[in-house]
């Protein structure tokens, strides 16, 4: 298992949570980690015109991140 996945697994462990709650939290942590990797940063927003796709590409990426959050129910 990837070390980061192991860290996320241990992060969701809480004795007061049921197994189902732990699984849900673990899944949410994985999805959020993926979103954090692909979402644009302030650097991208400032320099968007210099990237392939420019502002339109940045907007498309923002829309894809929003779609991921909606699909998986992550805020």
N, CA, C and O atoms as CSV, one atom per row, in Angstrom:
chain,resi,resn,atom,element,x,y,z
A,1,UNK,N,N,0.840,-1.171,0.000
A,1,UNK,CA,C,0.000,0.000,0.000
A,1,UNK,C,C,0.889,1.239,0.000
A,1,UNK,O,O,1.910,1.290,0.686
A,2,UNK,N,N,0.491,2.214,-0.765
A,2,UNK,CA,C,1.186,3.494,-0.824
A,2,UNK,C,C,1.211,4.131,0.570
A,2,UNK,O,O,0.222,4.065,1.300
A,3,UNK,N,N,2.325,4.738,0.933
A,3,UNK,CA,C,2.468,5.331,2.257
A,3,UNK,C,C,1.412,6.420,2.511
A,3,UNK,O,O,0.897,6.529,3.624
A,4,UNK,N,N,1.095,7.210,1.504
A,4,UNK,CA,C,0.100,8.276,1.691
A,4,UNK,C,C,-1.275,7.681,1.968
A,4,UNK,O,O,-2.015,8.201,2.802
A,5,UNK,N,N,-1.624,6.603,1.280
A,5,UNK,CA,C,-2.908,5.942,1.527
A,5,UNK,C,C,-2.944,5.403,2.955
A,5,UNK,O,O,-3.965,5.489,3.637
A,6,UNK,N,N,-1.840,4.857,3.389
A,6,UNK,CA,C,-1.744,4.356,4.768
A,6,UNK,C,C,-1.957,5.511,5.764
A,6,UNK,O,O,-2.666,5.356,6.758
A,7,UNK,N,N,-1.346,6.651,5.490
A,7,UNK,CA,C,-1.516,7.813,6.364
A,7,UNK,C,C,-2.979,8.260,6.411
A,7,UNK,O,O,-3.501,8.581,7.478
A,8,UNK,N,N,-3.635,8.278,5.252
A,8,UNK,CA,C,-5.042,8.665,5.200
A,8,UNK,C,C,-5.905,7.671,5.967
A,8,UNK,O,O,-6.858,8.054,6.646
A,9,UNK,N,N,-5.563,6.393,5.850
A,9,UNK,CA,C,-6.306,5.356,6.563
A,9,UNK,C,C,-6.219,5.590,8.073
A,9,UNK,O,O,-7.231,5.542,8.772
A,10,UNK,N,N,-5.028,5.837,8.562
A,10,UNK,CA,C,-4.862,6.058,9.995
A,10,UNK,C,C,-5.492,7.376,10.439
A,10,UNK,O,O,-5.912,7.510,11.588
A,11,UNK,N,N,-5.556,8.332,9.542
A,11,UNK,CA,C,-6.175,9.620,9.859
A,11,UNK,C,C,-7.675,9.459,10.108
A,11,UNK,O,O,-8.250,10.197,10.907
A,12,UNK,N,N,-8.304,8.514,9.439
A,12,UNK,CA,C,-9.749,8.337,9.591
A,12,UNK,C,C,-10.102,7.475,10.793
A,12,UNK,O,O,-11.276,7.370,11.146
A,13,UNK,N,N,-9.119,6.859,11.425
A,13,UNK,CA,C,-9.375,5.988,12.572
A,13,UNK,C,C,-9.782,6.818,13.787
A,13,UNK,O,O,-9.086,7.751,14.186
A,14,UNK,N,N,-10.906,6.460,14.351
A,14,UNK,CA,C,-11.404,7.124,15.555
A,14,UNK,C,C,-12.264,6.100,16.292
A,14,UNK,O,O,-13.208,5.556,15.720
A,15,UNK,N,N,-11.946,5.841,17.536
A,15,UNK,CA,C,-12.649,4.809,18.287
A,15,UNK,C,C,-14.138,5.085,18.425
A,15,UNK,O,O,-14.916,4.149,18.612
A,16,UNK,N,N,-14.552,6.329,18.339
A,16,UNK,CA,C,-15.965,6.659,18.496
A,16,UNK,C,C,-16.755,6.467,17.194
A,16,UNK,O,O,-17.982,6.565,17.198
A,17,UNK,N,N,-16.068,6.198,16.092
A,17,UNK,CA,C,-16.741,6.023,14.805
A,17,UNK,C,C,-17.022,4.552,14.548
A,17,UNK,O,O,-16.281,3.668,14.978
A,18,UNK,N,N,-18.116,4.318,13.831
A,18,UNK,CA,C,-18.411,2.963,13.397
A,18,UNK,C,C,-17.509,2.627,12.213
A,18,UNK,O,O,-16.871,3.505,11.631
A,19,UNK,N,N,-17.466,1.362,11.873
A,19,UNK,CA,C,-16.674,0.933,10.715
A,19,UNK,C,C,-17.162,1.638,9.457
A,19,UNK,O,O,-16.354,2.073,8.637
A,20,UNK,N,N,-18.474,1.753,9.301
A,20,UNK,CA,C,-19.049,2.418,8.134
A,20,UNK,C,C,-18.620,3.886,8.071
A,20,UNK,O,O,-18.283,4.384,6.997
A,21,UNK,N,N,-18.628,4.575,9.200
A,21,UNK,CA,C,-18.195,5.978,9.238
A,21,UNK,C,C,-16.725,6.097,8.886
A,21,UNK,O,O,-16.318,7.040,8.207
A,22,UNK,N,N,-15.926,5.142,9.344
A,22,UNK,CA,C,-14.496,5.150,9.033
A,22,UNK,C,C,-14.277,4.965,7.532
A,22,UNK,O,O,-13.475,5.678,6.929
A,23,UNK,N,N,-14.991,4.007,6.928
A,23,UNK,CA,C,-14.869,3.795,5.481
A,23,UNK,C,C,-15.263,5.047,4.712
A,23,UNK,O,O,-14.603,5.419,3.741
A,24,UNK,N,N,-16.344,5.699,5.148
A,24,UNK,CA,C,-16.794,6.905,4.467
A,24,UNK,C,C,-15.738,8.009,4.578
A,24,UNK,O,O,-15.418,8.667,3.588
A,25,UNK,N,N,-15.206,8.206,5.770
A,25,UNK,CA,C,-14.172,9.234,5.980
A,25,UNK,C,C,-12.934,8.934,5.147
A,25,UNK,O,O,-12.352,9.840,4.551
A,26,UNK,N,N,-12.524,7.658,5.101
A,26,UNK,CA,C,-11.364,7.245,4.323
A,26,UNK,C,C,-11.568,7.574,2.844
A,26,UNK,O,O,-10.672,8.109,2.191
A,27,UNK,N,N,-12.749,7.253,2.325
A,27,UNK,CA,C,-13.052,7.547,0.918
A,27,UNK,C,C,-13.029,9.054,0.668
A,27,UNK,O,O,-12.489,9.512,-0.339
A,28,UNK,N,N,-13.613,9.818,1.583
A,28,UNK,CA,C,-13.619,11.278,1.432
A,28,UNK,C,C,-12.204,11.845,1.433
A,28,UNK,O,O,-11.892,12.754,0.664
A,29,UNK,N,N,-11.358,11.308,2.292
A,29,UNK,CA,C,-9.965,11.777,2.345
A,29,UNK,C,C,-9.228,11.477,1.041
A,29,UNK,O,O,-8.455,12.308,0.564
A,30,UNK,N,N,-9.459,10.310,0.466
A,30,UNK,CA,C,-8.809,9.958,-0.803
A,30,UNK,C,C,-9.297,10.877,-1.918
A,30,UNK,O,O,-8.491,11.400,-2.688
A,31,UNK,N,N,-10.604,11.078,-2.008
A,31,UNK,CA,C,-11.153,11.951,-3.052
A,31,UNK,C,C,-10.624,13.375,-2.886
A,31,UNK,O,O,-10.235,14.011,-3.866
A,32,UNK,N,N,-10.608,13.877,-1.650
A,32,UNK,CA,C,-10.118,15.242,-1.417
A,32,UNK,C,C,-8.643,15.368,-1.783
A,32,UNK,O,O,-8.219,16.387,-2.328
A,33,UNK,N,N,-7.868,14.336,-1.484
A,33,UNK,CA,C,-6.449,14.337,-1.838
A,33,UNK,C,C,-6.280,14.448,-3.357
A,33,UNK,O,O,-5.431,15.197,-3.840
A,34,UNK,N,N,-7.096,13.696,-4.103
A,34,UNK,CA,C,-7.037,13.751,-5.572
A,34,UNK,C,C,-7.436,15.132,-6.084
A,34,UNK,O,O,-6.796,15.672,-6.986
A,35,UNK,N,N,-8.482,15.696,-5.513
A,35,UNK,CA,C,-8.925,17.035,-5.907
A,35,UNK,C,C,-7.833,18.059,-5.631
A,35,UNK,O,O,-7.573,18.930,-6.461
A,36,UNK,N,N,-7.198,17.958,-4.477
A,36,UNK,CA,C,-6.128,18.899,-4.131
A,36,UNK,C,C,-4.964,18.831,-5.114
A,36,UNK,O,O,-4.292,19.834,-5.352
A,37,UNK,N,N,-4.727,17.663,-5.678
A,37,UNK,CA,C,-3.630,17.503,-6.636
A,37,UNK,C,C,-3.952,18.182,-7.961
A,37,UNK,O,O,-3.070,18.786,-8.571
A,38,UNK,N,N,-5.203,18.094,-8.419
A,38,UNK,CA,C,-5.526,18.608,-9.751
A,38,UNK,C,C,-6.096,20.017,-9.774
A,38,UNK,O,O,-6.119,20.652,-10.829
A,39,UNK,N,N,-6.559,20.524,-8.625
A,39,UNK,CA,C,-7.176,21.856,-8.663
A,39,UNK,C,C,-6.115,22.933,-8.923
A,39,UNK,O,O,-4.969,22.814,-8.489
A,40,UNK,N,N,-6.518,23.970,-9.631
A,40,UNK,CA,C,-5.581,25.056,-9.914
A,40,UNK,C,C,-5.164,25.777,-8.631
A,40,UNK,O,O,-5.937,25.876,-7.679
A,41,UNK,N,N,-3.946,26.269,-8.628
A,41,UNK,CA,C,-3.438,27.036,-7.499
A,41,UNK,C,C,-3.498,28.520,-7.846
A,41,UNK,O,O,-3.836,28.890,-8.970
A,42,UNK,N,N,-3.173,29.351,-6.886
A,42,UNK,CA,C,-3.121,30.794,-7.160
A,42,UNK,C,C,-2.105,31.083,-8.257
A,42,UNK,O,O,-2.319,31.975,-9.079
A,43,UNK,N,N,-1.008,30.342,-8.279
A,43,UNK,CA,C,0.005,30.505,-9.325
A,43,UNK,C,C,-0.617,30.301,-10.694
A,43,UNK,O,O,-0.362,31.079,-11.614
A,44,UNK,N,N,-1.436,29.260,-10.839
A,44,UNK,CA,C,-2.077,28.992,-12.131
A,44,UNK,C,C,-3.010,30.132,-12.522
A,44,UNK,O,O,-3.072,30.528,-13.686
A,45,UNK,N,N,-3.728,30.648,-11.543
A,45,UNK,CA,C,-4.669,31.728,-11.832
A,45,UNK,C,C,-3.940,32.996,-12.273
A,45,UNK,O,O,-4.395,33.685,-13.186
A,46,UNK,N,N,-2.825,33.304,-11.636
A,46,UNK,CA,C,-2.057,34.509,-11.983
A,46,UNK,C,C,-1.422,34.372,-13.358
A,46,UNK,O,O,-1.404,35.328,-14.132
A,47,UNK,N,N,-0.895,33.178,-13.669
A,47,UNK,CA,C,-0.154,32.968,-14.910
A,47,UNK,C,C,-0.938,32.174,-15.948
A,47,UNK,O,O,-0.337,31.596,-16.854
A,48,UNK,N,N,-2.264,32.131,-15.839
A,48,UNK,CA,C,-3.098,31.304,-16.714
A,48,UNK,C,C,-2.847,31.558,-18.193
A,48,UNK,O,O,-2.837,30.623,-18.993
A,49,UNK,N,N,-2.650,32.795,-18.551
A,49,UNK,CA,C,-2.467,33.112,-19.975
A,49,UNK,C,C,-1.194,32.494,-20.547
A,49,UNK,O,O,-1.084,32.319,-21.760
A,50,UNK,N,N,-0.234,32.163,-19.685
A,50,UNK,CA,C,1.016,31.573,-20.144
A,50,UNK,C,C,0.936,30.053,-20.304
A,50,UNK,O,O,1.862,29.448,-20.843
A,51,UNK,N,N,-0.144,29.429,-19.849
A,51,UNK,CA,C,-0.293,27.976,-19.925
A,51,UNK,C,C,-1.052,27.584,-21.185
A,51,UNK,O,O,-1.831,28.367,-21.729
A,52,UNK,N,N,-0.810,26.364,-21.635
A,52,UNK,CA,C,-1.580,25.829,-22.753
A,52,UNK,C,C,-3.044,25.816,-22.331
A,52,UNK,O,O,-3.372,25.306,-21.260
A,53,UNK,N,N,-3.905,26.354,-23.136
A,53,UNK,CA,C,-5.326,26.431,-22.798
A,53,UNK,C,C,-5.714,27.754,-22.184
A,53,UNK,O,O,-6.884,28.134,-22.208
A,54,UNK,N,N,-4.742,28.459,-21.634
A,54,UNK,CA,C,-4.978,29.783,-21.070
A,54,UNK,C,C,-6.103,29.819,-20.060
A,54,UNK,O,O,-6.302,28.873,-19.297
A,55,UNK,N,N,-6.832,30.909,-20.060
A,55,UNK,CA,C,-7.925,31.098,-19.113
A,55,UNK,C,C,-9.047,30.088,-19.328
A,55,UNK,O,O,-9.682,29.645,-18.372
A,56,UNK,N,N,-9.289,29.726,-20.592
A,56,UNK,CA,C,-10.327,28.736,-20.881
A,56,UNK,C,C,-9.949,27.374,-20.307
A,56,UNK,O,O,-10.806,26.659,-19.787
A,57,UNK,N,N,-8.683,27.016,-20.397
A,57,UNK,CA,C,-8.223,25.753,-19.830
A,57,UNK,C,C,-8.342,25.741,-18.319
A,57,UNK,O,O,-8.703,24.722,-17.729
A,58,UNK,N,N,-8.042,26.864,-17.691
A,58,UNK,CA,C,-8.158,26.988,-16.244
A,58,UNK,C,C,-9.621,26.868,-15.817
A,58,UNK,O,O,-9.935,26.211,-14.825
A,59,UNK,N,N,-10.501,27.503,-16.567
A,59,UNK,CA,C,-11.931,27.415,-16.272
A,59,UNK,C,C,-12.430,25.975,-16.436
A,59,UNK,O,O,-13.224,25.497,-15.626
A,60,UNK,N,N,-11.972,25.299,-17.464
A,60,UNK,CA,C,-12.341,23.904,-17.680
A,60,UNK,C,C,-11.871,23.037,-16.509
A,60,UNK,O,O,-12.611,22.175,-16.035
A,61,UNK,N,N,-10.665,23.264,-16.055
A,61,UNK,CA,C,-10.134,22.510,-14.927
A,61,UNK,C,C,-10.942,22.787,-13.658
A,61,UNK,O,O,-11.253,21.863,-12.906
A,62,UNK,N,N,-11.277,24.039,-13.423
A,62,UNK,CA,C,-12.132,24.386,-12.280
A,62,UNK,C,C,-13.468,23.652,-12.348
A,62,UNK,O,O,-13.962,23.151,-11.339
A,63,UNK,N,N,-14.048,23.594,-13.552
A,63,UNK,CA,C,-15.319,22.901,-13.731
A,63,UNK,C,C,-15.184,21.405,-13.461
A,63,UNK,O,O,-16.089,20.795,-12.891
A,64,UNK,N,N,-14.070,20.813,-13.862
A,64,UNK,CA,C,-13.847,19.371,-13.629
A,64,UNK,C,C,-13.694,19.096,-12.135
A,64,UNK,O,O,-14.203,18.093,-11.635
A,65,UNK,N,N,-13.007,19.967,-11.432
A,65,UNK,CA,C,-12.854,19.812,-9.983
A,65,UNK,C,C,-14.230,19.902,-9.322
A,65,UNK,O,O,-14.544,19.101,-8.442
A,66,UNK,N,N,-15.049,20.866,-9.734
A,66,UNK,CA,C,-16.403,21.003,-9.180
A,66,UNK,C,C,-17.227,19.751,-9.468
A,66,UNK,O,O,-18.003,19.310,-8.620
A,67,UNK,N,N,-17.064,19.185,-10.643
A,67,UNK,CA,C,-17.799,17.972,-11.015
A,67,UNK,C,C,-17.366,16.793,-10.127
A,67,UNK,O,O,-18.206,16.008,-9.686
A,68,UNK,N,N,-16.065,16.673,-9.867
A,68,UNK,CA,C,-15.581,15.623,-8.977
A,68,UNK,C,C,-16.183,15.770,-7.574
A,68,UNK,O,O,-16.639,14.796,-6.975
A,69,UNK,N,N,-16.174,16.995,-7.069
A,69,UNK,CA,C,-16.734,17.238,-5.734
A,69,UNK,C,C,-18.220,16.874,-5.702
A,69,UNK,O,O,-18.697,16.247,-4.756
A,70,UNK,N,N,-18.931,17.271,-6.735
A,70,UNK,CA,C,-20.361,16.972,-6.789
A,70,UNK,C,C,-20.600,15.455,-6.898
A,70,UNK,O,O,-21.453,14.903,-6.204
A,71,UNK,N,N,-19.851,14.808,-7.760
A,71,UNK,CA,C,-20.012,13.365,-7.994
A,71,UNK,C,C,-19.782,12.558,-6.726
A,71,UNK,O,O,-20.518,11.612,-6.444
A,72,UNK,N,N,-18.754,12.936,-5.957
A,72,UNK,CA,C,-18.414,12.191,-4.761
A,72,UNK,C,C,-18.984,12.810,-3.483
A,72,UNK,O,O,-18.792,12.265,-2.396
A,73,UNK,N,N,-19.681,13.939,-3.601
A,73,UNK,CA,C,-20.301,14.566,-2.447
A,73,UNK,C,C,-19.302,15.152,-1.465
A,73,UNK,O,O,-19.516,15.122,-0.253
A,74,UNK,N,N,-18.210,15.684,-1.995
A,74,UNK,CA,C,-17.167,16.279,-1.156
A,74,UNK,C,C,-17.292,17.788,-1.249
A,74,UNK,O,O,-17.449,18.345,-2.335
A,75,UNK,N,N,-17.219,18.451,-0.084
A,75,UNK,CA,C,-17.328,19.921,-0.078
A,75,UNK,C,C,-15.969,20.556,-0.052
A,75,UNK,O,O,-15.860,21.782,-0.044
